[in-house]
Amino acid sequence: MSESPATLSIDGKDYVILSRAEYLKLVQGSPKSVALKDARSVIRATLGSNLRQARKAAALTQAELAERLGISQAMVSSAEAGRQRVAERYVARVIKACGLPKDWSPSKSSRSKTRR
């Protein structure tokens, strides 16, 4: 019988911590490319949602944010929808363009809304 993996709770969400070897066993149990593609899709969708929440916290439209960033509104839309791959640099630029603190997170934003 295998040992239960360690867990970690962040912002009220529980995560399972796996060793690299355990993770690779799981990934190899199904087609690797499919598992990685699914993981990337989830990450992009989550990041896109967070970017949308940052923009909305700043009360900006996609067009206004795009103008501040010097990019197209379509790029902002694709990033928020999780269709566009974005780097940490893009996220930092969005946070700055929205006038939010560097340590801003959607969970902090939602907590502050409930206190109002």
ABEGO torsion letter per residue (X at the ends): XBBBBBBBBBGGBBBBBBBAAAAAAAAAABBAAAAAAAAAAAAAAAAAAAAAAAAAAAGBBAAAAAAAAGBBAAAAAAAAAGABBBBAAAAAAAAAAAGBBAABBAAAAAAAAAAX
